[in-house]
């Protein structure tokens, strides 16, 4: 624990960190549980920031194997 006013939890089965701030821990964890299935569409996440009321911020995990989308050979009509 390096920041007493900003609690961060790392999930056991995933590398995702949950940034909880300094209050309402159980409510924030319930919010994460309620939305975790929907967050799955973003792939692996580096963190989910739950410090802000009525919203959360996510950061997708960096993927070194991600392929670039090729440039089109011609303009679309």
N, C-alpha and C positions, 0 to 999 in steps of 0.2 A: 504494500500500500504506500504509494508515494505522494498522493494528493488526498488529504483528509476531507476536503470539501467536494471531492469528485470521485465517487466510488465507481469502479469499473469491474465487471464480472466477465470471466471467460467461460464459455460453455464447454462442457466435458466432451461431447461427441463432435463438436464443430470448433473451428478456430475463431468463430465470431465472438467479438467482444461487445458487451452491452455496457454503454456508458449511462449510469443512473443518476449522477449528480449527488445531491446531499439530502434528499428527502423522498418520501412516498415510494419506497423501494418495492413493496409488494404490489402496489397499483401499477407501477411501471413494468414489472415482470409479468403481470396478468395481461397488460396491453400487448407486450411482445408475444406472449403465448397465443393471444387471440389473432394476431396478424402474421404469425410465423409461416403459415402455409402460403399466404399471399406473397410474402417476401421471397419465397422460394423461386419465383419466376425471375428474380434478379441474379440467380446463381449464388455462388459462395460469397459471403459478405465479410469484409474485414471488420466492420463494426456497425452497430445500430446505436445511434445517440438518442436516448429517451429523456433528456433533460428538459425539453421544451413542452409546455402544455399543449395538448390537442394535436401534436404532430411528432414525427421522429425523422431523423436524418440517417440515411444509409450510405455506406461506402462499399462498393463492390470490391472484391478481392482482385488484385492484379493478376492477370493471366498471361504468362509469357508465351503461351502457345496460341494465343488468339490470332486468327488470320485477318489480314486486312481485306477490306472489300475492294475488288479491282475497279479501276476507273472504267466507265463505259467507253466503247469504241466510237459511239456516235450519240448525239443528243436524242433524248426521248421526244416524241411528238405529242 
